[in-house]
Amino acid sequence: MDPTQNEMSVKDMAARRPNQFPPSGMEDFDLGALSDKQQIDLTNFKIKQRLEDEDYLRTHPEMEILVKCFMRELLLKRPENVREFGADFFRHTDLPKVIAEEAMRKKEKAVIGDSV
């Protein structure tokens, strides 16, 4: 497979570039801030980065546990300030231990499930 096959061409990029309204959440979006080449390079970088991120998440199951633990605590406690709650949650000194224990429990469940 040709390595450049995954990269966007100028024509492909032109079809994807917003031309009228800013993308959602980007009120100060400047349609002309990047040249076509810069926009293509940025888009290709984003695609490559997303693929690398997905690969990382697949090879690090503790990330799923981390997110589930955070979401569980968030939904149970329903804090008024989610950012502050998140900062406190991820700075907690026992977090690595909690995640390791949860990963061990998950692994044990998988082993028990396989042996049945």
Sequence and secondary structure as in RCSB ss.txt:
>XXXX:A:sequence
MDPTQNEMSVKDMAARRPNQFPPSGMEDFDLGALSDKQQIDLTNFKIKQRLEDEDYLRTHPEMEILVKCFMRELL
LKRPENVREFGADFFRHTDLPKVIAEEAMRKKEKAVIGDSV
>XXXX:A:secstr
  GGGGS  HHHHHHHS  SS  TT TT  TTSS HHHHHHHHHHHHHHHHHHHHHHHH THHHHHHHHHHHHHH
HH  S HHHHHHHHHH TTHHHHHHHHHHHHHHHHHHHHH 
